[in-house]
Amino acid sequence: MQNSSKLEQRIAELEMKITFQEGVLEELNEALVQQQFMMDKMHFQLRHLANKLKDMQPSNVARQSEETPPPHY
């Protein structure tokens, strides 16, 4: 009888642990789904920004490498 009671108690503890772990796995899965959604959104925004930068007209100001040196050189 004693062994049966201990075995039932042990089974109940294992069932509680499994239930807890299932809940944690569900929370982690939801967090992962949200992160993936955010990464997809940021990837889209980054590509959009890169395309906008590429399409911008060049500046009227010459680059440092294109500047002629001052006359005292």
mmJSON file of the N, C-alpha and C atoms, coordinates in Angstrom:
{"data_MODEL":{"atom_site":{
"group_PDB":["ATOM","ATOM","ATOM","ATOM","ATOM","ATOM","ATOM","ATOM","ATOM","ATOM","ATOM","ATOM","ATOM","ATOM","ATOM","ATOM","ATOM","ATOM","ATOM","ATOM","ATOM","ATOM","ATOM","ATOM","ATOM","ATOM","ATOM","ATOM","ATOM","ATOM","ATOM","ATOM","ATOM","ATOM","ATOM","ATOM","ATOM","ATOM","ATOM","ATOM","ATOM","ATOM","ATOM","ATOM","ATOM","ATOM","ATOM","ATOM","ATOM","ATOM","ATOM","ATOM","ATOM","ATOM","ATOM","ATOM","ATOM","ATOM","ATOM","ATOM","ATOM","ATOM","ATOM","ATOM","ATOM","ATOM","ATOM","ATOM","ATOM","ATOM","ATOM","ATOM","ATOM","ATOM","ATOM","ATOM","ATOM","ATOM","ATOM","ATOM","ATOM","ATOM","ATOM","ATOM","ATOM","ATOM","ATOM","ATOM","ATOM","ATOM","ATOM","ATOM","ATOM","ATOM","ATOM","ATOM","ATOM","ATOM","ATOM","ATOM","ATOM","ATOM","ATOM","ATOM","ATOM","ATOM","ATOM","ATOM","ATOM","ATOM","ATOM","ATOM","ATOM","ATOM","ATOM","ATOM","ATOM","ATOM","ATOM","ATOM","ATOM","ATOM","ATOM","ATOM","ATOM","ATOM","ATOM","ATOM","ATOM","ATOM","ATOM","ATOM","ATOM","ATOM","ATOM","ATOM","ATOM","ATOM","ATOM","ATOM","ATOM","ATOM","ATOM","ATOM","ATOM","ATOM","ATOM","ATOM","ATOM","ATOM","ATOM","ATOM","ATOM","ATOM","ATOM","ATOM","ATOM","ATOM","ATOM","ATOM","ATOM","ATOM","ATOM","ATOM","ATOM","ATOM","ATOM","ATOM","ATOM","ATOM","ATOM","ATOM","ATOM","ATOM","ATOM","ATOM","ATOM","ATOM","ATOM","ATOM","ATOM","ATOM","ATOM","ATOM","ATOM","ATOM","ATOM","ATOM","ATOM","ATOM","ATOM","ATOM","ATOM","ATOM","ATOM","ATOM","ATOM","ATOM","ATOM","ATOM","ATOM","ATOM","ATOM","ATOM","ATOM","ATOM","ATOM","ATOM","ATOM","ATOM","ATOM","ATOM","ATOM","ATOM","ATOM","ATOM","ATOM","ATOM","ATOM"],
"id":[1,2,3,4,5,6,7,8,9,10,11,12,13,14,15,16,17,18,19,20,21,22,23,24,25,26,27,28,29,30,31,32,33,34,35,36,37,38,39,40,41,42,43,44,45,46,47,48,49,50,51,52,53,54,55,56,57,58,59,60,61,62,63,64,65,66,67,68,69,70,71,72,73,74,75,76,77,78,79,80,81,82,83,84,85,86,87,88,89,90,91,92,93,94,95,96,97,98,99,100,101,102,103,104,105,106,107,108,109,110,111,112,113,114,115,116,117,118,119,120,121,122,123,124,125,126,127,128,129,130,131,132,133,134,135,136,137,138,139,140,141,142,143,144,145,146,147,148,149,150,151,152,153,154,155,156,157,158,159,160,161,162,163,164,165,166,167,168,169,170,171,172,173,174,175,176,177,178,179,180,181,182,183,184,185,186,187,188,189,190,191,192,193,194,195,196,197,198,199,200,201,202,203,204,205,206,207,208,209,210,211,212,213,214,215,216,217,218,219],
"type_symbol":["N","C","C","N","C","C","N","C","C","N","C","C","N","C","C","N","C","C","N","C","C","N","C","C","N","C","C","N","C","C","N","C","C","N","C","C","N","C","C","N","C","C","N","C","C","N","C","C","N","C","C","N","C","C","N","C","C","N","C","C","N","C","C","N","C","C","N","C","C","N","C","C","N","C","C","N","C","C","N","C","C","N","C","C","N","C","C","N","C","C","N","C","C","N","C","C","N","C","C","N","C","C","N","C","C","N","C","C","N","C","C","N","C","C","N","C","C","N","C","C","N","C","C","N","C","C","N","C","C","N","C","C","N","C","C","N","C","C","N","C","C","N","C","C","N","C","C","N","C","C","N","C","C","N","C","C","N","C","C","N","C","C","N","C","C","N","C","C","N","C","C","N","C","C","N","C","C","N","C","C","N","C","C","N","C","C","N","C","C","N","C","C","N","C","C","N","C","C","N","C","C","N","C","C","N","C","C","N","C","C","N","C","C","N","C","C","N","C","C"],
"label_atom_id":["N","CA","C","N","CA","C","N","CA","C","N","CA","C","N","CA","C","N","CA","C","N","CA","C","N","CA","C","N","CA","C","N","CA","C","N","CA","C","N","CA","C","N","CA","C","N","CA","C","N","CA","C","N","CA","C","N","CA","C","N","CA","C","N","CA","C","N","CA","C","N","CA","C","N","CA","C","N","CA","C","N","CA","C","N","CA","C","N","CA","C","N","CA","C","N","CA","C","N","CA","C","N","CA","C","N","CA","C","N","CA","C","N","CA","C","N","CA","C","N","CA","C","N","CA","C","N","CA","C","N","CA","C","N","CA","C","N","CA","C","N","CA","C","N","CA","C","N","CA","C","N","CA","C","N","CA","C","N","CA","C","N","CA","C","N","CA","C","N","CA","C","N","CA","C","N","CA","C","N","CA","C","N","CA","C","N","CA","C","N","CA","C","N","CA","C","N","CA","C","N","CA","C","N","CA","C","N","CA","C","N","CA","C","N","CA","C","N","CA","C","N","CA","C","N","CA","C","N","CA","C","N","CA","C","N","CA","C","N","CA","C","N","CA","C","N","CA","C","N","CA","C","N","CA","C"],
"label_alt_id":[null,null,null,null,null,null,null,null,null,null,null,null,null,null,null,null,null,null,null,null,null,null,null,null,null,null,null,null,null,null,null,null,null,null,null,null,null,null,null,null,null,null,null,null,null,null,null,null,null,null,null,null,null,null,null,null,null,null,null,null,null,null,null,null,null,null,null,null,null,null,null,null,null,null,null,null,null,null,null,null,null,null,null,null,null,null,null,null,null,null,null,null,null,null,null,null,null,null,null,null,null,null,null,null,null,null,null,null,null,null,null,null,null,null,null,null,null,null,null,null,null,null,null,null,null,null,null,null,null,null,null,null,null,null,null,null,null,null,null,null,null,null,null,null,null,null,null,null,null,null,null,null,null,null,null,null,null,null,null,null,null,null,null,null,null,null,null,null,null,null,null,null,null,null,null,null,null,null,null,null,null,null,null,null,null,null,null,null,null,null,null,null,null,null,null,null,null,null,null,null,null,null,null,null,null,null,null,null,null,null,null,null,null,null,null,null,null,null,null],
"label_comp_id":["MET","MET","MET","GLN","GLN","GLN","ASN","ASN","ASN","SER","SER","SER","SER","SER","SER","LYS","LYS","LYS","LEU","LEU","LEU","GLU","GLU","GLU","GLN","GLN","GLN","ARG","ARG","ARG","ILE","ILE","ILE","ALA","ALA","ALA","GLU","GLU","GLU","LEU","LEU","LEU","GLU","GLU","GLU","MET","MET","MET","LYS","LYS","LYS","ILE","ILE","ILE","THR","THR","THR","PHE","PHE","PHE","GLN","GLN","GLN","GLU","GLU","GLU","GLY","GLY","GLY","VAL","VAL","VAL","LEU","LEU","LEU","GLU","GLU","GLU","GLU","GLU","GLU","LEU","LEU","LEU","ASN","ASN","ASN","GLU","GLU","GLU","ALA","ALA","ALA","LEU","LEU","LEU","VAL","VAL","VAL","GLN","GLN","GLN","GLN","GLN","GLN","GLN","GLN","GLN","PHE","PHE","PHE","MET","MET","MET","MET","MET","MET","ASP","ASP","ASP","LYS","LYS","LYS","MET","MET","MET","HIS","HIS","HIS","PHE","PHE","PHE","GLN","GLN","GLN","LEU","LEU","LEU","ARG","ARG","ARG","HIS","HIS","HIS","LEU","LEU","LEU","ALA","ALA","ALA","ASN","ASN","ASN","LYS","LYS","LYS","LEU","LEU","LEU","LYS","LYS","LYS","ASP","ASP","ASP","MET","MET","MET","GLN","GLN","GLN","PRO","PRO","PRO","SER","SER","SER","ASN","ASN","ASN","VAL","VAL","VAL","ALA","ALA","ALA","ARG","ARG","ARG","GLN","GLN","GLN","SER","SER","SER","GLU","GLU","GLU","GLU","GLU","GLU","THR","THR","THR","PRO","PRO","PRO","PRO","PRO","PRO","PRO","PRO","PRO","HIS","HIS","HIS","TYR","TYR","TYR"],
"label_asym_id":["A","A","A","A","A","A","A","A","A","A","A","A","A","A","A","A","A","A","A","A","A","A","A","A","A","A","A","A","A","A","A","A","A","A","A","A","A","A","A","A","A","A","A","A","A","A","A","A","A","A","A","A","A","A","A","A","A","A","A","A","A","A","A","A","A","A","A","A","A","A","A","A","A","A","A","A","A","A","A","A","A","A","A","A","A","A","A","A","A","A","A","A","A","A","A","A","A","A","A","A","A","A","A","A","A","A","A","A","A","A","A","A","A","A","A","A","A","A","A","A","A","A","A","A","A","A","A","A","A","A","A","A","A","A","A","A","A","A","A","A","A","A","A","A","A","A","A","A","A","A","A","A","A","A","A","A","A","A","A","A","A","A","A","A","A","A","A","A","A","A","A","A","A","A","A","A","A","A","A","A","A","A","A","A","A","A","A","A","A","A","A","A","A","A","A","A","A","A","A","A","A","A","A","A","A","A","A","A","A","A","A","A","A","A","A","A","A","A","A"],
"label_entity_id":["1","1","1","1","1","1","1","1","1","1","1","1","1","1","1","1","1","1","1","1","1","1","1","1","1","1","1","1","1","1","1","1","1","1","1","1","1","1","1","1","1","1","1","1","1","1","1","1","1","1","1","1","1","1","1","1","1","1","1","1","1","1","1","1","1","1","1","1","1","1","1","1","1","1","1","1","1","1","1","1","1","1","1","1","1","1","1","1","1","1","1","1","1","1","1","1","1","1","1","1","1","1","1","1","1","1","1","1","1","1","1","1","1","1","1","1","1","1","1","1","1","1","1","1","1","1","1","1","1","1","1","1","1","1","1","1","1","1","1","1","1","1","1","1","1","1","1","1","1","1","1","1","1","1","1","1","1","1","1","1","1","1","1","1","1","1","1","1","1","1","1","1","1","1","1","1","1","1","1","1","1","1","1","1","1","1","1","1","1","1","1","1","1","1","1","1","1","1","1","1","1","1","1","1","1","1","1","1","1","1","1","1","1","1","1","1","1","1","1"],
"label_seq_id":[1,1,1,2,2,2,3,3,3,4,4,4,5,5,5,6,6,6,7,7,7,8,8,8,9,9,9,10,10,10,11,11,11,12,12,12,13,13,13,14,14,14,15,15,15,16,16,16,17,17,17,18,18,18,19,19,19,20,20,20,21,21,21,22,22,22,23,23,23,24,24,24,25,25,25,26,26,26,27,27,27,28,28,28,29,29,29,30,30,30,31,31,31,32,32,32,33,33,33,34,34,34,35,35,35,36,36,36,37,37,37,38,38,38,39,39,39,40,40,40,41,41,41,42,42,42,43,43,43,44,44,44,45,45,45,46,46,46,47,47,47,48,48,48,49,49,49,50,50,50,51,51,51,52,52,52,53,53,53,54,54,54,55,55,55,56,56,56,57,57,57,58,58,58,59,59,59,60,60,60,61,61,61,62,62,62,63,63,63,64,64,64,65,65,65,66,66,66,67,67,67,68,68,68,69,69,69,70,70,70,71,71,71,72,72,72,73,73,73],
"pdbx_PDB_ins_code":[null,null,null,null,null,null,null,null,null,null,null,null,null,null,null,null,null,null,null,null,null,null,null,null,null,null,null,null,null,null,null,null,null,null,null,null,null,null,null,null,null,null,null,null,null,null,null,null,null,null,null,null,null,null,null,null,null,null,null,null,null,null,null,null,null,null,null,null,null,null,null,null,null,null,null,null,null,null,null,null,null,null,null,null,null,null,null,null,null,null,null,null,null,null,null,null,null,null,null,null,null,null,null,null,null,null,null,null,null,null,null,null,null,null,null,null,null,null,null,null,null,null,null,null,null,null,null,null,null,null,null,null,null,null,null,null,null,null,null,null,null,null,null,null,null,null,null,null,null,null,null,null,null,null,null,null,null,null,null,null,null,null,null,null,null,null,null,null,null,null,null,null,null,null,null,null,null,null,null,null,null,null,null,null,null,null,null,null,null,null,null,null,null,null,null,null,null,null,null,null,null,null,null,null,null,null,null,null,null,null,null,null,null,null,null,null,null,null,null],
"Cartn_x":[0.822,0.0,0.86,1.896,2.791,3.44,3.924,4.556,3.57,2.341,1.312,1.059,1.036,0.809,1.979,3.204,4.387,4.419,4.046,4.025,2.979,1.803,0.77,1.225,1.911,2.419,3.475,4.333,5.39,4.774,3.78,3.095,2.422,1.798,1.14,2.161,3.328,4.384,4.872,5.054,5.5,4.458,3.194,2.126,2.119,2.346,2.389,3.58,4.723,5.904,5.683,5.07,4.787,3.829,2.807,1.847,2.554,3.425,4.175,5.078,5.78,6.677,5.913,4.741,3.923,3.553,3.233,2.908,4.106,5.268,6.487,6.818,6.688,6.949,5.994,4.75,3.78,4.153,4.579,5.012,6.245,7.211,8.42,8.087,7.195,6.784,6.132,5.272,4.61,5.636,6.612,7.659,8.474,8.755,9.512,8.732,7.447,6.6,6.6,6.472,6.474,7.818,8.913,10.237,10.397,9.952,10.066,9.246,8.053,7.218,7.937,8.531,9.245,10.47,11.192,12.358,11.942,10.852,10.352,9.983,9.324,8.926,10.162,11.157,12.376,13.139,13.145,13.816,13.149,11.828,11.087,11.409,11.41,11.696,13.121,14.057,15.445,15.609,14.972,15.047,14.406,13.287,12.609,13.522,14.152,15.061,16.268,16.822,17.968,17.584,16.402,15.935,15.729,15.197,15.009,16.35,17.326,18.651,19.29,19.115,19.685,19.056,17.767,17.043,17.242,17.851,18.056,19.009,18.769,19.645,20.955,22.044,23.328,23.357,24.155,24.277,25.05,24.756,25.483,26.862,27.089,28.375,29.304,30.502,31.478,32.01,32.375,32.977,34.371,34.89,36.223,37.27,37.128,38.104,38.001,36.849,36.652,37.029,37.193,37.529,38.94,39.092,40.444,41.124,42.419,43.097,43.1,43.161,43.203,44.458,44.449,45.548,46.898,46.934,48.226,48.974,48.454,49.156,50.08],
"Cartn_y":[-1.2,0.0,1.256,1.254,2.411,2.707,1.66,1.833,2.38,1.93,2.399,3.887,4.329,5.746,6.6,6.108,6.846,6.92,5.816,5.773,6.744,6.791,7.727,9.171,9.425,10.771,11.157,10.217,10.458,10.721,9.956,10.156,11.522,11.911,13.221,14.347,14.213,15.221,15.306,14.171,14.154,14.792,14.515,15.112,16.637,17.128,18.573,19.188,18.51,19.016,19.077,18.038,18.007,19.144,19.351,20.429,21.78,21.982,23.232,23.41,22.352,22.431,22.703,22.134,22.413,23.889,24.47,25.894,26.756,26.385,27.135,27.023,25.839,25.66,26.501,26.576,27.39,28.871,29.336,30.736,31.011,30.106,30.282,30.284,29.417,29.373,30.69,31.221,32.497,33.626,33.625,34.653,34.529,33.323,33.089,33.557,33.295,33.738,35.27,35.924,37.388,37.95,37.342,37.791,37.639,36.539,36.325,37.353,37.657,38.683,40.03,40.385,41.657,41.676,40.57,40.508,40.651,40.014,40.149,41.605,42.241,43.635,44.543,44.323,45.136,44.892,43.656,43.335,44.083,44.103,44.833,46.323,46.877,48.299,48.634,47.772,48.004,47.989,47.04,46.997,48.234,48.662,49.869,51.088,51.199,52.314,52.269,51.097,50.962,51.37,50.979,51.375,52.878,53.482,54.932,55.655,55.155,55.778,55.635,54.495,54.256,55.179,55.457,56.278,57.779,58.168,59.589,60.183,61.432,62.108,62.444,62.427,62.734,64.175,64.403,65.719,66.655,67.941,68.946,69.219,68.763,68.965,67.839,68.221,67.222,66.441,65.212,64.385,64.903,64.528,64.95,64.549,63.342,62.864,63.618,64.215,64.939,66.421,66.913,68.317,68.616,69.749,70.172,70.755,70.548,71.074,72.605,73.194,74.656,75.199,76.47,77.015,77.032,77.001,77.072,75.734,74.713,73.415,73.361],
"Cartn_z":[0.0,0.0,0.0,0.83,0.928,-0.423,-1.088,-2.388,-3.418,-3.354,-4.276,-4.076,-2.838,-2.526,-3.011,-2.787,-3.251,-4.776,-5.412,-6.866,-7.419,-6.809,-7.242,-7.047,-5.933,-5.656,-6.707,-7.007,-8.001,-9.382,-9.746,-11.03,-11.063,-9.964,-9.9,-10.066,-9.423,-9.561,-11.011,-11.632,-13.027,-13.946,-13.684,-14.485,-14.329,-13.101,-12.881,-13.612,-13.567,-14.261,-15.769,-16.297,-17.736,-18.11,-17.303,-17.568,-17.539,-16.549,-16.445,-17.67,-18.063,-19.216,-20.504,-20.641,-21.833,-21.888,-20.74,-20.683,-21.052,-20.526,-20.837,-22.317,-22.878,-24.309,-25.158,-24.759,-25.491,-25.428,-24.248,-24.102,-24.959,-24.938,-25.742,-27.227,-27.641,-29.035,-29.446,-28.61,-28.911,-28.996,-28.093,-28.135,-29.423,-29.827,-31.06,-32.286,-32.302,-33.41,-33.475,-32.319,-32.29,-32.755,-32.323,-32.751,-34.257,-34.799,-36.242,-36.998,-36.484,-37.109,-37.11,-35.972,-35.872,-36.788,-36.871,-37.749,-39.211,-39.6,-40.97,-41.259,-40.304,-40.471,-40.586,-39.734,-39.79,-41.089,-41.555,-42.812,-43.963,-43.983,-45.015,-44.935,-43.713,-43.551,-43.976,-43.652,-44.026,-45.545,-46.22,-47.682,-48.29,-47.721,-48.21,-48.036,-46.882,-46.617,-47.55,-47.77,-48.671,-50.087,-50.518,-51.858,-51.953,-50.895,-50.9,-50.967,-50.209,-50.234,-51.606,-52.221,-53.547,-54.58,-54.426,-55.393,-55.186,-54.075,-53.809,-54.837,-55.168,-56.117,-55.406,-56.15,-55.528,-55.03,-54.053,-53.453,-54.371,-54.274,-55.042,-54.445,-53.258,-52.593,-53.028,-53.457,-53.904,-52.711,-52.972,-51.935,-51.62,-50.487,-50.069,-51.113,-51.674,-52.656,-53.976,-54.237,-55.483,-55.382,-54.176,-53.97,-54.455,-55.086,-55.47,-54.236,-54.119,-52.929,-52.943,-51.773,-51.698,-52.418,-52.817,-53.61,-52.884,-51.579,-50.894,-50.89,-51.525,-51.605,-52.763],
"occupancy":[1.0,1.0,1.0,1.0,1.0,1.0,1.0,1.0,1.0,1.0,1.0,1.0,1.0,1.0,1.0,1.0,1.0,1.0,1.0,1.0,1.0,1.0,1.0,1.0,1.0,1.0,1.0,1.0,1.0,1.0,1.0,1.0,1.0,1.0,1.0,1.0,1.0,1.0,1.0,1.0,1.0,1.0,1.0,1.0,1.0,1.0,1.0,1.0,1.0,1.0,1.0,1.0,1.0,1.0,1.0,1.0,1.0,1.0,1.0,1.0,1.0,1.0,1.0,1.0,1.0,1.0,1.0,1.0,1.0,1.0,1.0,1.0,1.0,1.0,1.0,1.0,1.0,1.0,1.0,1.0,1.0,1.0,1.0,1.0,1.0,1.0,1.0,1.0,1.0,1.0,1.0,1.0,1.0,1.0,1.0,1.0,1.0,1.0,1.0,1.0,1.0,1.0,1.0,1.0,1.0,1.0,1.0,1.0,1.0,1.0,1.0,1.0,1.0,1.0,1.0,1.0,1.0,1.0,1.0,1.0,1.0,1.0,1.0,1.0,1.0,1.0,1.0,1.0,1.0,1.0,1.0,1.0,1.0,1.0,1.0,1.0,1.0,1.0,1.0,1.0,1.0,1.0,1.0,1.0,1.0,1.0,1.0,1.0,1.0,1.0,1.0,1.0,1.0,1.0,1.0,1.0,1.0,1.0,1.0,1.0,1.0,1.0,1.0,1.0,1.0,1.0,1.0,1.0,1.0,1.0,1.0,1.0,1.0,1.0,1.0,1.0,1.0,1.0,1.0,1.0,1.0,1.0,1.0,1.0,1.0,1.0,1.0,1.0,1.0,1.0,1.0,1.0,1.0,1.0,1.0,1.0,1.0,1.0,1.0,1.0,1.0,1.0,1.0,1.0,1.0,1.0,1.0,1.0,1.0,1.0,1.0,1.0,1.0,1.0,1.0,1.0,1.0,1.0,1.0],
"B_iso_or_equiv":[0.0,0.0,0.0,0.0,0.0,0.0,0.0,0.0,0.0,0.0,0.0,0.0,0.0,0.0,0.0,0.0,0.0,0.0,0.0,0.0,0.0,0.0,0.0,0.0,0.0,0.0,0.0,0.0,0.0,0.0,0.0,0.0,0.0,0.0,0.0,0.0,0.0,0.0,0.0,0.0,0.0,0.0,0.0,0.0,0.0,0.0,0.0,0.0,0.0,0.0,0.0,0.0,0.0,0.0,0.0,0.0,0.0,0.0,0.0,0.0,0.0,0.0,0.0,0.0,0.0,0.0,0.0,0.0,0.0,0.0,0.0,0.0,0.0,0.0,0.0,0.0,0.0,0.0,0.0,0.0,0.0,0.0,0.0,0.0,0.0,0.0,0.0,0.0,0.0,0.0,0.0,0.0,0.0,0.0,0.0,0.0,0.0,0.0,0.0,0.0,0.0,0.0,0.0,0.0,0.0,0.0,0.0,0.0,0.0,0.0,0.0,0.0,0.0,0.0,0.0,0.0,0.0,0.0,0.0,0.0,0.0,0.0,0.0,0.0,0.0,0.0,0.0,0.0,0.0,0.0,0.0,0.0,0.0,0.0,0.0,0.0,0.0,0.0,0.0,0.0,0.0,0.0,0.0,0.0,0.0,0.0,0.0,0.0,0.0,0.0,0.0,0.0,0.0,0.0,0.0,0.0,0.0,0.0,0.0,0.0,0.0,0.0,0.0,0.0,0.0,0.0,0.0,0.0,0.0,0.0,0.0,0.0,0.0,0.0,0.0,0.0,0.0,0.0,0.0,0.0,0.0,0.0,0.0,0.0,0.0,0.0,0.0,0.0,0.0,0.0,0.0,0.0,0.0,0.0,0.0,0.0,0.0,0.0,0.0,0.0,0.0,0.0,0.0,0.0,0.0,0.0,0.0,0.0,0.0,0.0,0.0,0.0,0.0,0.0,0.0,0.0,0.0,0.0,0.0],
"pdbx_formal_charge":[null,null,null,null,null,null,null,null,null,null,null,null,null,null,null,null,null,null,null,null,null,null,null,null,null,null,null,null,null,null,null,null,null,null,null,null,null,null,null,null,null,null,null,null,null,null,null,null,null,null,null,null,null,null,null,null,null,null,null,null,null,null,null,null,null,null,null,null,null,null,null,null,null,null,null,null,null,null,null,null,null,null,null,null,null,null,null,null,null,null,null,null,null,null,null,null,null,null,null,null,null,null,null,null,null,null,null,null,null,null,null,null,null,null,null,null,null,null,null,null,null,null,null,null,null,null,null,null,null,null,null,null,null,null,null,null,null,null,null,null,null,null,null,null,null,null,null,null,null,null,null,null,null,null,null,null,null,null,null,null,null,null,null,null,null,null,null,null,null,null,null,null,null,null,null,null,null,null,null,null,null,null,null,null,null,null,null,null,null,null,null,null,null,null,null,null,null,null,null,null,null,null,null,null,null,null,null,null,null,null,null,null,null,null,null,null,null,null,null],
"auth_seq_id":[1,1,1,2,2,2,3,3,3,4,4,4,5,5,5,6,6,6,7,7,7,8,8,8,9,9,9,10,10,10,11,11,11,12,12,12,13,13,13,14,14,14,15,15,15,16,16,16,17,17,17,18,18,18,19,19,19,20,20,20,21,21,21,22,22,22,23,23,23,24,24,24,25,25,25,26,26,26,27,27,27,28,28,28,29,29,29,30,30,30,31,31,31,32,32,32,33,33,33,34,34,34,35,35,35,36,36,36,37,37,37,38,38,38,39,39,39,40,40,40,41,41,41,42,42,42,43,43,43,44,44,44,45,45,45,46,46,46,47,47,47,48,48,48,49,49,49,50,50,50,51,51,51,52,52,52,53,53,53,54,54,54,55,55,55,56,56,56,57,57,57,58,58,58,59,59,59,60,60,60,61,61,61,62,62,62,63,63,63,64,64,64,65,65,65,66,66,66,67,67,67,68,68,68,69,69,69,70,70,70,71,71,71,72,72,72,73,73,73],
"auth_comp_id":["MET","MET","MET","GLN","GLN","GLN","ASN","ASN","ASN","SER","SER","SER","SER","SER","SER","LYS","LYS","LYS","LEU","LEU","LEU","GLU","GLU","GLU","GLN","GLN","GLN","ARG","ARG","ARG","ILE","ILE","ILE","ALA","ALA","ALA","GLU","GLU","GLU","LEU","LEU","LEU","GLU","GLU","GLU","MET","MET","MET","LYS","LYS","LYS","ILE","ILE","ILE","THR","THR","THR","PHE","PHE","PHE","GLN","GLN","GLN","GLU","GLU","GLU","GLY","GLY","GLY","VAL","VAL","VAL","LEU","LEU","LEU","GLU","GLU","GLU","GLU","GLU","GLU","LEU","LEU","LEU","ASN","ASN","ASN","GLU","GLU","GLU","ALA","ALA","ALA","LEU","LEU","LEU","VAL","VAL","VAL","GLN","GLN","GLN","GLN","GLN","GLN","GLN","GLN","GLN","PHE","PHE","PHE","MET","MET","MET","MET","MET","MET","ASP","ASP","ASP","LYS","LYS","LYS","MET","MET","MET","HIS","HIS","HIS","PHE","PHE","PHE","GLN","GLN","GLN","LEU","LEU","LEU","ARG","ARG","ARG","HIS","HIS","HIS","LEU","LEU","LEU","ALA","ALA","ALA","ASN","ASN","ASN","LYS","LYS","LYS","LEU","LEU","LEU","LYS","LYS","LYS","ASP","ASP","ASP","MET","MET","MET","GLN","GLN","GLN","PRO","PRO","PRO","SER","SER","SER","ASN","ASN","ASN","VAL","VAL","VAL","ALA","ALA","ALA","ARG","ARG","ARG","GLN","GLN","GLN","SER","SER","SER","GLU","GLU","GLU","GLU","GLU","GLU","THR","THR","THR","PRO","PRO","PRO","PRO","PRO","PRO","PRO","PRO","PRO","HIS","HIS","HIS","TYR","TYR","TYR"],
"auth_asym_id":["A","A","A","A","A","A","A","A","A","A","A","A","A","A","A","A","A","A","A","A","A","A","A","A","A","A","A","A","A","A","A","A","A","A","A","A","A","A","A","A","A","A","A","A","A","A","A","A","A","A","A","A","A","A","A","A","A","A","A","A","A","A","A","A","A","A","A","A","A","A","A","A","A","A","A","A","A","A","A","A","A","A","A","A","A","A","A","A","A","A","A","A","A","A","A","A","A","A","A","A","A","A","A","A","A","A","A","A","A","A","A","A","A","A","A","A","A","A","A","A","A","A","A","A","A","A","A","A","A","A","A","A","A","A","A","A","A","A","A","A","A","A","A","A","A","A","A","A","A","A","A","A","A","A","A","A","A","A","A","A","A","A","A","A","A","A","A","A","A","A","A","A","A","A","A","A","A","A","A","A","A","A","A","A","A","A","A","A","A","A","A","A","A","A","A","A","A","A","A","A","A","A","A","A","A","A","A","A","A","A","A","A","A","A","A","A","A","A","A"],
"auth_atom_id":["N","CA","C","N","CA","C","N","CA","C","N","CA","C","N","CA","C","N","CA","C","N","CA","C","N","CA","C","N","CA","C","N","CA","C","N","CA","C","N","CA","C","N","CA","C","N","CA","C","N","CA","C","N","CA","C","N","CA","C","N","CA","C","N","CA","C","N","CA","C","N","CA","C","N","CA","C","N","CA","C","N","CA","C","N","CA","C","N","CA","C","N","CA","C","N","CA","C","N","CA","C","N","CA","C","N","CA","C","N","CA","C","N","CA","C","N","CA","C","N","CA","C","N","CA","C","N","CA","C","N","CA","C","N","CA","C","N","CA","C","N","CA","C","N","CA","C","N","CA","C","N","CA","C","N","CA","C","N","CA","C","N","CA","C","N","CA","C","N","CA","C","N","CA","C","N","CA","C","N","CA","C","N","CA","C","N","CA","C","N","CA","C","N","CA","C","N","CA","C","N","CA","C","N","CA","C","N","CA","C","N","CA","C","N","CA","C","N","CA","C","N","CA","C","N","CA","C","N","CA","C","N","CA","C","N","CA","C","N","CA","C","N","CA","C","N","CA","C","N","CA","C","N","CA","C"],
"pdbx_PDB_model_num":[1,1,1,1,1,1,1,1,1,1,1,1,1,1,1,1,1,1,1,1,1,1,1,1,1,1,1,1,1,1,1,1,1,1,1,1,1,1,1,1,1,1,1,1,1,1,1,1,1,1,1,1,1,1,1,1,1,1,1,1,1,1,1,1,1,1,1,1,1,1,1,1,1,1,1,1,1,1,1,1,1,1,1,1,1,1,1,1,1,1,1,1,1,1,1,1,1,1,1,1,1,1,1,1,1,1,1,1,1,1,1,1,1,1,1,1,1,1,1,1,1,1,1,1,1,1,1,1,1,1,1,1,1,1,1,1,1,1,1,1,1,1,1,1,1,1,1,1,1,1,1,1,1,1,1,1,1,1,1,1,1,1,1,1,1,1,1,1,1,1,1,1,1,1,1,1,1,1,1,1,1,1,1,1,1,1,1,1,1,1,1,1,1,1,1,1,1,1,1,1,1,1,1,1,1,1,1,1,1,1,1,1,1,1,1,1,1,1,1]
}}}
